[in-house]
Amino acid sequence: MPLVAAAVCPHPPLLVPEIAGAAASELDDLRAACDRAVARLLDSGARTVVVIGADDRSADLDAPFRGSFAPWGVPLEVRLGDHPDGLVGTDRLPLSLLVGAWLLDRQPTAGTRGTDWRMTTVGADEPVRTCVDLGARLGPPEPWALLVMGDGSACRGEKAPGYADPRAEAYDEMIARALADADGDALLGLDPGRSTQLRVAGRAPWQVLAGAARATGGTWRGELGYHAAPYGVGYLVANWERS
């Protein structure tokens, strides 16, 4: 199962300008970094793009994929994939996959490539071994790419959603190094308990990425495109490609 490339992006709803409103410019740099990472992913030559994000359980979702940002105050709908009449598909994407679909839909050529889109959730509390196994069986036989959606710690300051935790910055720095170095072993070393305490949404999806890269084998190179915590939440953007 030749995984050829991966991109890592966060999924704050404020990434969507219609939701952020007058504050949209505050995340211009993050939005641009995500756009670059996704464009690079789509240029990898992969025929299938799998989007992985955390939810309350692990599941392969049915195409076509639809979702709305109405729960976040804006009735903005996102659709990904063909929508033939009579095919129900998935119409309530979790936030992680909803933002992933929105990022893909922003790419001007995303709908003209003949790409096979797939979406999968991983349970936020899944143990490491389960994440590794999911990554190992995730892809199709043909070359495929992986879009990994997940936030870092939400405890980066007193105004952060999880308030301030002195361990949070070091945690996010370690993730940044692992993503920059394409270090799957470091990602697999993340402790689920500590990650939960720091309100990390990306732990399980990142470990799925590590499992997929390990199953594919070969040498990987990483590039970190963004690392900051503008609202007290660690946001990281990266690309992985086979050397």
Backbone as JSON, one array per atom type, in Angstrom:
{
  "sequence": "MPLVAAAVCPHPPLLVPEIAGAAASELDDLRAACDRAVARLLDSGARTVVVIGADDRSADLDAPFRGSFAPWGVPLEVRLGDHPDGLVGTDRLPLSLLVGAWLLDRQPTAGTRGTDWRMTTVGADEPVRTCVDLGARLGPPEPWALLVMGDGSACRGEKAPGYADPRAEAYDEMIARALADADGDALLGLDPGRSTQLRVAGRAPWQVLAGAARATGGTWRGELGYHAAPYGVGYLVANWERS",
  "N": [[0.86, -1.19, 0.0], [1.24, 1.75, -1.16], [1.86, 4.53, 0.38], [2.4, 7.8, -0.57], [2.63, 10.44, 0.15], [1.99, 12.87, 2.74], [0.02, 15.27, 4.5], [-0.22, 17.49, 7.21], [-2.58, 19.2, 9.08], [-4.26, 21.65, 11.17], [-7.56, 21.95, 12.74], [-9.24, 24.24, 13.5], [-12.38, 25.86, 13.76], [-12.34, 28.59, 13.29], [-10.59, 28.91, 11.26], [-12.0, 29.14, 8.96], [-12.94, 31.83, 7.05], [-15.53, 32.98, 6.98], [-16.6, 32.26, 9.4], [-14.79, 33.34, 11.24], [-15.07, 36.04, 10.75], [-14.6, 39.47, 11.33], [-12.18, 39.0, 12.48], [-10.78, 37.37, 10.8], [-8.37, 37.85, 9.47], [-6.45, 37.39, 11.37], [-5.69, 34.77, 11.26], [-4.55, 34.49, 8.81], [-1.92, 33.7, 8.07], [-1.8, 31.05, 8.98], [-3.89, 29.92, 7.5], [-2.9, 30.24, 4.9], [-0.63, 28.61, 5.07], [-1.82, 26.1, 5.42], [-3.16, 25.89, 2.97], [-0.97, 25.76, 1.21], [0.21, 23.36, 2.05], [-1.8, 21.47, 1.5], [-2.08, 21.79, -1.27], [0.41, 20.89, -2.1], [0.2, 18.25, -1.3], [-1.8, 17.35, -3.06], [-0.41, 17.49, -5.39], [1.16, 15.3, -5.4], [0.84, 13.09, -6.98], [-0.79, 11.07, -6.17], [-3.56, 8.87, -6.5], [-5.62, 8.47, -4.81], [-6.92, 10.19, -2.03], [-6.89, 10.15, 1.36], [-8.59, 11.28, 4.17], [-8.01, 11.8, 7.53], [-9.23, 12.09, 10.8], [-9.92, 12.95, 14.24], [-12.59, 11.63, 16.22], [-15.47, 10.6, 18.14], [-15.41, 7.88, 17.8], [-13.9, 5.22, 15.86], [-14.18, 4.98, 12.36], [-14.94, 4.16, 8.97], [-16.12, 6.41, 6.69], [-18.99, 6.92, 4.58], [-19.02, 7.75, 1.15], [-20.94, 10.01, -0.92], [-19.47, 12.94, 0.69], [-20.69, 15.2, 3.03], [-21.21, 18.21, 4.87], [-21.83, 20.74, 7.39], [-21.12, 24.03, 8.61], [-22.91, 25.12, 10.32], [-23.35, 24.54, 13.13], [-21.34, 26.11, 14.18], [-22.11, 28.63, 13.81], [-22.39, 29.6, 11.19], [-24.13, 29.0, 8.26], [-22.66, 27.41, 6.31], [-22.1, 25.16, 3.81], [-20.28, 22.2, 2.99], [-19.06, 20.12, 0.47], [-17.77, 17.08, -0.76], [-16.52, 15.07, -3.26], [-18.27, 12.99, -5.7], [-21.8, 13.3, -6.24], [-24.04, 11.43, -6.9], [-27.48, 10.9, -7.77], [-29.59, 9.49, -5.34], [-27.64, 8.34, -3.74], [-26.79, 8.2, -0.47], [-24.63, 8.65, 1.41], [-22.43, 10.46, 3.65], [-23.6, 12.88, 5.79], [-23.04, 14.44, 7.98], [-20.37, 15.52, 8.91], [-17.69, 15.16, 11.26], [-15.99, 17.81, 13.06], [-13.18, 17.77, 12.53], [-12.92, 16.41, 10.04], [-14.64, 17.92, 8.55], [-13.39, 20.45, 8.34], [-11.16, 19.53, 6.99], [-12.32, 18.72, 4.54], [-13.19, 21.21, 3.7], [-10.73, 22.54, 3.32], [-9.68, 21.02, 1.2], [-11.58, 21.56, -0.73], [-11.04, 24.17, -1.28], [-8.97, 24.16, -3.04], [-8.19, 24.94, -6.34], [-8.07, 23.02, -8.38], [-9.03, 20.71, -7.32], [-11.45, 19.43, -7.89], [-11.15, 18.51, -10.44], [-9.35, 16.52, -10.9], [-9.97, 13.82, -10.91], [-9.75, 12.45, -8.56], [-9.97, 9.99, -6.02], [-11.74, 10.35, -3.18], [-11.5, 9.67, 0.27], [-12.73, 9.22, 3.6], [-12.0, 8.94, 7.02], [-12.53, 8.31, 10.44], [-10.79, 8.37, 13.57], [-10.99, 7.09, 16.76], [-10.77, 9.34, 19.45], [-9.73, 8.45, 21.83], [-8.42, 6.12, 21.25], [-6.08, 3.45, 21.76], [-2.48, 3.43, 21.3], [-1.57, 1.21, 19.78], [-3.83, 0.49, 18.32], [-4.14, 2.74, 16.69], [-1.81, 2.55, 15.14], [-2.29, 0.13, 13.81], [-4.55, 0.86, 12.35], [-3.47, 2.81, 10.63], [-1.79, 1.14, 9.14], [-3.5, -0.36, 7.58], [-4.95, 1.38, 6.11], [-4.81, 2.51, 3.49], [-5.46, 2.25, -0.13], [-4.63, -0.17, -2.8], [-3.34, 1.25, -4.87], [-1.14, 4.14, -5.44], [-1.39, 6.47, -2.78], [-2.43, 9.3, -0.77], [-2.3, 11.07, 2.35], [-4.25, 13.12, 4.34], [-3.95, 14.62, 7.31], [-5.71, 15.58, 10.07], [-5.54, 17.6, 12.89], [-5.24, 19.18, 16.1], [-2.81, 20.68, 18.3], [-1.82, 21.03, 21.75], [-4.34, 22.44, 23.85], [-3.83, 24.17, 25.9], [-2.29, 26.46, 26.19], [-1.78, 28.9, 27.78], [-3.5, 31.35, 29.87], [-5.87, 32.15, 28.7], [-6.5, 30.12, 27.06], [-8.51, 27.38, 25.77], [-8.26, 25.18, 27.53], [-7.14, 26.33, 29.74], [-4.06, 27.3, 31.38], [-1.24, 25.2, 31.15], [1.8, 24.1, 32.32], [3.16, 22.14, 30.93], [2.41, 22.2, 28.32], [3.6, 23.77, 26.21], [6.11, 22.55, 25.81], [5.26, 20.05, 24.98], [4.04, 20.63, 22.5], [6.26, 21.64, 21.15], [7.78, 19.34, 20.92], [6.15, 17.83, 19.22], [6.3, 19.44, 16.94], [9.01, 19.12, 16.25], [9.03, 16.38, 15.68], [7.29, 16.25, 13.47], [8.66, 17.87, 11.65], [10.93, 16.36, 11.25], [9.95, 14.05, 10.21], [9.53, 11.95, 12.03], [8.35, 9.18, 12.95], [8.53, 7.42, 15.12], [8.76, 9.1, 17.33], [6.22, 10.27, 17.33], [4.69, 8.02, 17.88], [5.42, 7.63, 20.44], [3.9, 9.32, 21.96], [2.0, 9.92, 24.82], [-1.18, 8.72, 25.51], [-2.74, 9.42, 27.78], [-1.54, 11.78, 28.9], [-1.81, 13.39, 26.66], [-4.56, 13.67, 26.52], [-5.0, 15.08, 28.89], [-3.84, 17.5, 28.2], [-5.53, 18.33, 26.31], [-5.26, 17.63, 23.6], [-6.04, 17.33, 20.28], [-4.94, 16.04, 18.15], [-3.44, 13.75, 18.66], [-4.18, 10.92, 18.22], [-4.77, 10.88, 15.33], [-2.17, 11.67, 14.38], [-0.67, 9.48, 15.18], [-1.82, 7.52, 13.62], [-0.87, 8.39, 11.13], [1.89, 7.9, 11.58], [1.79, 5.11, 11.77], [0.95, 4.44, 9.18], [3.09, 5.39, 7.62], [5.14, 3.77, 8.62], [4.22, 1.24, 7.83], [4.37, 1.49, 5.08], [7.08, 1.83, 4.67], [10.53, 2.53, 3.76], [12.36, 5.66, 3.4], [11.55, 8.73, 4.9], [10.95, 12.23, 4.5], [10.45, 15.29, 6.2], [8.72, 18.44, 6.45], [8.19, 21.36, 8.17], [5.61, 23.63, 8.13], [4.22, 25.5, 9.62], [3.92, 26.66, 12.94], [2.5, 27.59, 15.75], [0.66, 29.22, 18.42], [-1.87, 30.85, 18.34], [-4.34, 31.31, 19.63], [-4.03, 30.17, 22.09], [-3.98, 27.53, 21.51], [-2.17, 24.89, 20.13], [-1.19, 24.98, 16.84], [-0.25, 23.2, 14.03], [1.38, 22.72, 10.94], [2.4, 20.6, 8.36], [4.33, 18.75, 5.94], [4.88, 15.47, 4.72], [6.98, 13.43, 2.79], [8.05, 10.74, 0.69], [11.45, 9.88, 0.52]],
  "CA": [[0.0, 0.0, 0.0], [2.26, 2.8, -1.25], [1.63, 5.92, 0.78], [3.43, 8.59, -1.24], [2.76, 11.77, 0.75], [1.03, 13.21, 3.78], [-0.01, 16.65, 4.98], [-0.79, 17.64, 8.55], [-3.2, 20.52, 9.28], [-5.17, 21.75, 12.31], [-8.95, 22.1, 12.31], [-10.07, 25.21, 14.23], [-13.42, 26.43, 12.89], [-11.99, 29.97, 12.94], [-9.83, 28.9, 10.02], [-12.95, 29.51, 7.92], [-13.13, 33.28, 7.2], [-16.92, 33.34, 7.26], [-16.82, 32.07, 10.84], [-13.94, 34.27, 11.98], [-15.58, 37.39, 10.58], [-13.64, 40.56, 11.31], [-10.89, 38.5, 12.97], [-10.26, 36.38, 9.85], [-6.98, 38.15, 9.1], [-5.55, 36.91, 12.41], [-5.23, 33.44, 10.89], [-4.13, 34.47, 7.41], [-0.69, 32.92, 7.91], [-2.15, 29.64, 9.16], [-4.71, 29.52, 6.35], [-2.0, 30.13, 3.76], [0.22, 27.44, 5.27], [-2.65, 24.93, 5.14], [-3.38, 25.84, 1.52], [0.26, 25.28, 0.58], [0.41, 21.95, 2.39], [-2.78, 20.66, 0.78], [-1.73, 21.84, -2.69], [1.56, 20.0, -2.27], [-0.32, 16.89, -1.19], [-2.52, 17.01, -4.27], [0.57, 17.4, -6.47], [2.02, 14.14, -5.13], [0.58, 12.02, -7.93], [-1.66, 10.05, -5.58], [-4.87, 8.73, -7.1], [-6.59, 8.48, -3.71], [-6.58, 11.0, -0.86], [-7.61, 9.75, 2.57], [-8.59, 12.3, 5.22], [-8.17, 11.17, 8.84], [-9.42, 13.04, 11.9], [-10.43, 12.35, 15.47], [-14.01, 11.72, 16.56], [-15.72, 9.79, 19.32], [-15.17, 6.48, 17.47], [-13.22, 4.99, 14.59], [-15.11, 4.52, 11.34], [-14.79, 4.57, 7.58], [-17.35, 7.09, 6.32], [-19.48, 6.63, 3.24], [-19.1, 8.84, 0.17], [-20.28, 11.32, -0.91], [-19.3, 13.52, 2.0], [-21.31, 16.52, 3.17], [-21.25, 18.72, 6.23], [-22.17, 22.16, 7.51], [-20.57, 24.77, 9.74], [-24.02, 25.76, 11.05], [-23.15, 24.51, 14.58], [-20.37, 27.14, 14.57], [-22.7, 29.94, 13.58], [-22.48, 29.99, 9.78], [-24.71, 27.89, 7.49], [-21.81, 27.14, 5.17], [-22.05, 23.73, 3.53], [-19.11, 21.69, 2.29], [-19.29, 18.83, -0.19], [-16.55, 16.51, -1.33], [-16.81, 13.86, -4.0], [-19.43, 12.98, -6.57], [-23.06, 13.2, -5.53], [-25.08, 10.88, -7.76], [-28.8, 10.81, -7.17], [-29.92, 8.26, -4.64], [-26.57, 7.9, -2.85], [-26.95, 8.97, 0.76], [-23.33, 9.08, 1.88], [-22.28, 11.0, 5.0], [-24.03, 14.28, 5.74], [-22.71, 15.14, 9.22], [-18.95, 15.29, 9.16], [-17.14, 15.76, 12.48], [-15.25, 19.04, 12.78], [-11.87, 17.51, 11.94], [-13.07, 16.09, 8.63], [-15.33, 19.04, 7.91], [-12.36, 21.42, 7.97], [-10.36, 18.89, 5.96], [-13.05, 18.83, 3.28], [-13.18, 22.63, 3.32], [-9.41, 22.84, 2.8], [-9.56, 20.4, -0.11], [-12.49, 22.23, -1.65], [-10.44, 25.47, -1.62], [-7.98, 23.98, -4.1], [-8.89, 25.18, -7.6], [-8.11, 21.85, -9.27], [-9.4, 19.51, -6.57], [-12.58, 18.74, -8.49], [-10.88, 18.16, -11.83], [-8.25, 15.56, -10.95], [-10.42, 12.44, -10.88], [-9.25, 11.87, -7.32], [-10.87, 9.23, -5.17], [-11.68, 10.87, -1.81], [-11.95, 8.78, 1.35], [-12.68, 9.87, 4.91], [-11.98, 7.98, 8.11], [-12.33, 8.85, 11.78], [-10.12, 7.54, 14.56], [-11.45, 7.46, 18.09], [-9.81, 10.2, 20.13], [-9.15, 7.71, 22.95], [-7.88, 4.83, 20.82], [-4.7, 3.22, 22.18], [-1.46, 3.6, 20.26], [-1.52, 0.03, 18.9], [-4.97, 0.56, 17.41], [-3.83, 3.77, 15.7], [-0.8, 2.0, 14.24], [-2.94, -0.87, 12.96], [-5.42, 1.57, 11.41], [-2.61, 3.38, 9.61], [-1.22, 0.1, 8.3], [-4.5, -0.92, 6.67], [-5.82, 2.49, 5.71], [-4.77, 2.91, 2.09], [-5.78, 1.33, -1.21], [-3.44, -0.74, -3.43], [-2.64, 2.22, -5.71], [-0.53, 5.25, -4.68], [-2.37, 7.27, -2.06], [-1.92, 10.36, 0.1], [-3.03, 11.16, 3.61], [-4.43, 14.43, 4.96], [-4.09, 14.35, 8.73], [-6.27, 16.75, 10.73], [-5.43, 17.53, 14.34], [-4.66, 20.31, 16.83], [-1.94, 20.4, 19.43], [-2.37, 21.3, 23.07], [-5.25, 23.57, 24.03], [-3.54, 24.66, 27.25], [-1.15, 27.35, 26.01], [-2.03, 30.22, 28.34], [-4.67, 31.48, 30.72], [-7.07, 32.34, 27.88], [-6.67, 28.92, 26.23], [-9.7, 26.6, 26.15], [-7.96, 24.31, 28.67], [-6.37, 27.15, 30.67], [-2.61, 27.18, 31.23], [-0.58, 24.02, 31.7], [3.22, 24.31, 32.04], [3.69, 21.08, 30.07], [1.83, 22.29, 26.99], [4.52, 24.29, 25.2], [7.12, 21.52, 25.52], [4.58, 19.01, 24.22], [3.89, 21.09, 21.12], [7.6, 21.72, 20.55], [8.18, 17.98, 20.56], [5.39, 17.48, 18.02], [6.86, 20.2, 15.83], [10.26, 18.46, 15.84], [8.69, 15.09, 15.07], [6.73, 16.48, 12.14], [9.72, 18.41, 10.79], [11.91, 15.3, 10.99], [9.24, 12.83, 9.8], [9.93, 11.0, 13.07], [7.18, 8.42, 13.37], [8.73, 6.84, 16.44], [8.45, 10.13, 18.32], [4.76, 10.39, 17.4], [4.16, 6.83, 18.53], [5.74, 7.73, 21.86], [2.99, 10.22, 22.66], [1.19, 9.25, 25.84], [-2.59, 9.1, 25.37], [-3.24, 10.07, 28.98], [-1.05, 13.16, 28.95], [-2.4, 14.11, 25.54], [-5.93, 14.01, 26.93], [-4.91, 16.13, 29.9], [-3.48, 18.75, 27.53], [-6.6, 18.57, 25.34], [-4.66, 17.5, 22.27], [-6.97, 16.66, 19.36], [-4.23, 15.41, 17.05], [-2.6, 12.61, 19.04], [-4.54, 9.69, 17.52], [-4.49, 10.99, 13.89], [-0.73, 11.67, 14.12], [-0.17, 8.12, 15.33], [-2.25, 6.82, 12.4], [0.14, 8.76, 10.14], [3.12, 7.16, 11.86], [1.55, 3.72, 11.41], [0.9, 4.33, 7.73], [4.45, 5.56, 7.11], [5.9, 2.59, 8.99], [3.78, 0.13, 7.0], [4.86, 1.73, 3.73], [8.52, 1.64, 4.68], [11.35, 3.52, 3.08], [12.82, 6.83, 4.14], [10.64, 9.86, 4.77], [11.45, 13.55, 4.87], [9.37, 16.16, 6.65], [8.92, 19.9, 6.39], [7.23, 22.05, 9.02], [5.19, 24.86, 7.48], [3.62, 26.46, 10.56], [3.9, 26.21, 14.33], [2.19, 28.72, 16.63], [-0.53, 29.02, 19.26], [-2.45, 32.2, 18.39], [-5.47, 31.4, 20.57], [-3.76, 29.27, 23.19], [-4.04, 26.16, 21.0], [-1.05, 24.64, 19.24], [-1.53, 24.66, 15.47], [0.94, 22.75, 13.31], [1.18, 22.34, 9.54], [3.6, 19.93, 7.89], [4.25, 17.8, 4.84], [5.8, 14.34, 4.68], [7.11, 12.82, 1.47], [9.06, 9.69, 0.64], [12.72, 10.34, -0.05]],
  "C": [[0.89, 1.24, 0.0], [1.76, 4.19, -0.88], [2.75, 6.76, 0.19], [3.63, 9.94, -0.59], [1.71, 11.94, 1.82], [1.13, 14.7, 4.08], [-0.71, 16.66, 6.32], [-1.32, 19.06, 8.68], [-4.05, 20.5, 10.55], [-6.6, 21.96, 11.81], [-9.77, 23.07, 13.17], [-11.16, 25.76, 13.31], [-13.12, 27.86, 12.48], [-11.06, 30.05, 11.73], [-10.69, 29.35, 8.85], [-13.25, 31.0, 8.05], [-14.55, 33.68, 7.52], [-17.26, 33.18, 8.73], [-16.02, 33.08, 11.65], [-14.41, 35.7, 11.86], [-14.47, 38.42, 10.53], [-12.25, 40.12, 11.77], [-10.23, 37.54, 11.99], [-8.79, 36.6, 9.54], [-5.98, 37.63, 10.14], [-5.0, 35.53, 12.1], [-4.84, 33.35, 9.42], [-2.9, 33.59, 7.19], [-0.98, 31.42, 8.03], [-2.93, 29.13, 7.95], [-3.83, 29.32, 5.11], [-1.1, 28.9, 3.87], [-0.56, 26.16, 4.98], [-2.89, 24.78, 3.64], [-2.14, 25.3, 0.81], [0.47, 23.79, 0.82], [-0.54, 21.05, 1.61], [-2.49, 20.65, -0.71], [-0.56, 20.9, -2.98], [1.13, 18.54, -2.19], [-0.99, 16.46, -2.49], [-1.59, 16.91, -5.48], [1.46, 16.17, -6.35], [1.86, 13.02, -6.15], [-0.32, 10.92, -7.39], [-3.02, 10.04, -6.27], [-5.98, 8.77, -6.05], [-6.05, 9.35, -2.59], [-7.49, 10.57, 0.28], [-7.48, 10.87, 3.59], [-8.88, 11.6, 6.54], [-8.29, 12.25, 9.9], [-10.05, 12.36, 13.08], [-11.94, 12.59, 15.6], [-14.22, 10.84, 17.78], [-15.56, 8.3, 19.06], [-14.45, 6.39, 16.13], [-14.21, 4.42, 13.58], [-14.68, 4.98, 9.97], [-16.13, 5.17, 7.14], [-17.71, 6.8, 4.87], [-19.5, 7.89, 2.38], [-20.51, 8.86, -0.44], [-20.33, 11.96, 0.47], [-19.87, 14.94, 2.02], [-21.29, 16.93, 4.64], [-21.55, 20.2, 6.23], [-21.5, 22.75, 8.74], [-21.66, 25.49, 10.53], [-23.84, 25.67, 12.56], [-22.15, 25.55, 15.09], [-20.83, 28.51, 14.12], [-22.85, 30.39, 12.15], [-23.04, 28.82, 8.97], [-23.96, 27.63, 6.19], [-21.69, 25.64, 4.98], [-20.81, 23.38, 2.73], [-19.46, 20.33, 1.71], [-17.99, 18.37, -0.81], [-16.92, 15.2, -2.0], [-18.06, 13.98, -4.84], [-20.7, 12.74, -5.75], [-24.16, 12.68, -6.46], [-26.4, 10.76, -7.02], [-28.99, 9.45, -6.5], [-28.85, 7.75, -3.71], [-26.55, 8.79, -1.62], [-25.62, 9.52, 1.25], [-23.35, 9.54, 3.33], [-22.64, 12.48, 4.97], [-23.76, 15.04, 7.03], [-21.26, 14.84, 9.58], [-18.55, 15.87, 10.51], [-16.25, 16.94, 12.1], [-13.92, 18.77, 12.08], [-11.98, 17.25, 10.44], [-13.79, 17.19, 7.87], [-14.32, 20.1, 7.46], [-11.45, 20.83, 6.91], [-11.02, 18.98, 4.59], [-13.05, 20.26, 2.78], [-11.82, 23.01, 2.72], [-9.22, 22.24, 1.4], [-10.4, 21.14, -1.14], [-11.95, 23.6, -2.07], [-9.45, 25.35, -2.78], [-8.65, 24.08, -5.47], [-9.0, 23.97, -8.5], [-8.59, 20.59, -8.57], [-10.52, 18.73, -7.25], [-12.35, 18.27, -9.91], [-9.83, 17.07, -11.99], [-8.7, 14.11, -11.06], [-9.95, 11.71, -9.64], [-10.34, 11.12, -6.59], [-10.69, 9.73, -3.74], [-12.2, 9.82, -0.84], [-11.81, 9.52, 2.67], [-12.84, 8.82, 6.0], [-11.81, 8.73, 9.43], [-11.54, 7.85, 12.62], [-10.61, 8.01, 15.92], [-10.39, 8.22, 18.85], [-9.09, 9.47, 21.27], [-8.54, 6.38, 22.54], [-6.45, 4.66, 21.32], [-3.74, 3.29, 20.99], [-1.49, 2.44, 19.28], [-2.65, 0.06, 17.89], [-4.73, 1.6, 16.33], [-2.83, 3.26, 14.68], [-1.44, 1.01, 13.27], [-3.85, -0.2, 11.93], [-4.58, 2.19, 10.29], [-2.08, 2.34, 8.64], [-2.21, -0.44, 7.28], [-5.34, 0.15, 5.98], [-5.91, 2.66, 4.2], [-5.18, 1.83, 1.1], [-4.52, 0.75, -1.84], [-2.65, 0.26, -4.27], [-2.03, 3.33, -4.86], [-1.59, 6.15, -4.04], [-1.66, 8.28, -1.17], [-2.84, 10.51, 1.29], [-3.06, 12.6, 4.11], [-4.81, 14.2, 6.41], [-4.54, 15.63, 9.44], [-6.14, 16.6, 12.25], [-4.75, 18.74, 14.95], [-3.7, 19.8, 17.9], [-2.62, 20.72, 20.74], [-3.28, 22.53, 23.08], [-5.07, 24.19, 25.4], [-2.36, 25.62, 27.24], [-1.47, 28.77, 26.51], [-3.34, 30.29, 29.09], [-5.96, 31.67, 29.94], [-7.32, 31.15, 26.95], [-7.92, 28.16, 26.66], [-9.48, 25.7, 27.36], [-7.17, 25.0, 29.76], [-4.89, 26.85, 30.48], [-2.1, 25.9, 31.88], [0.9, 24.15, 31.35], [3.83, 23.26, 31.13], [3.34, 21.29, 28.6], [2.83, 22.74, 25.93], [5.56, 23.25, 24.82], [6.51, 20.38, 24.7], [4.49, 19.43, 22.75], [5.24, 21.23, 20.42], [8.08, 20.34, 20.11], [7.45, 17.5, 19.32], [5.96, 18.18, 16.8], [8.15, 19.55, 15.33], [9.97, 17.14, 15.14], [8.14, 15.26, 13.66], [7.8, 16.99, 11.18], [10.7, 17.33, 10.38], [11.27, 14.03, 10.43], [9.58, 11.68, 10.75], [8.69, 10.28, 13.6], [7.32, 7.83, 14.75], [8.4, 7.84, 17.54], [6.94, 10.31, 18.45], [4.15, 9.2, 18.11], [4.47, 6.81, 20.02], [4.83, 8.66, 22.63], [2.1, 9.44, 23.61], [-0.27, 9.67, 25.72], [-3.14, 9.83, 26.58], [-2.81, 11.52, 29.08], [-1.67, 13.99, 27.83], [-3.83, 14.54, 25.87], [-5.92, 15.14, 27.94], [-4.62, 17.49, 29.27], [-4.46, 19.1, 26.42], [-6.06, 18.62, 23.92], [-5.61, 16.72, 21.38], [-6.25, 15.85, 18.29], [-3.48, 14.14, 17.39], [-2.93, 11.35, 18.23], [-4.33, 9.79, 16.0], [-2.99, 11.0, 13.57], [-0.16, 10.27, 14.24], [-0.66, 7.22, 14.2], [-1.27, 7.13, 11.27], [1.42, 7.97, 10.34], [2.96, 5.69, 11.5], [1.53, 3.5, 9.91], [2.29, 4.45, 7.12], [5.3, 4.34, 7.43], [5.52, 1.41, 8.11], [4.28, 0.26, 5.57], [6.35, 1.48, 3.63], [9.25, 2.73, 3.93], [11.74, 4.66, 3.99], [11.89, 8.0, 3.84], [11.35, 11.14, 5.14], [10.26, 14.43, 5.22], [9.73, 17.61, 6.49], [7.8, 20.55, 7.2], [6.9, 23.4, 8.38], [4.61, 25.91, 8.4], [3.65, 25.82, 11.94], [3.7, 27.43, 15.21], [0.94, 28.38, 17.43], [-1.25, 30.35, 19.42], [-3.6, 32.35, 19.37], [-5.29, 30.45, 21.76], [-3.87, 27.81, 22.8], [-2.9, 25.97, 20.01], [-1.53, 24.21, 17.85], [-0.25, 24.34, 14.71], [0.55, 22.33, 11.91], [2.48, 21.74, 9.04], [3.28, 19.1, 6.66], [5.28, 16.69, 5.05], [5.8, 13.78, 3.28], [8.19, 11.74, 1.53], [10.32, 10.22, -0.05], [13.07, 9.52, -1.3]]
}
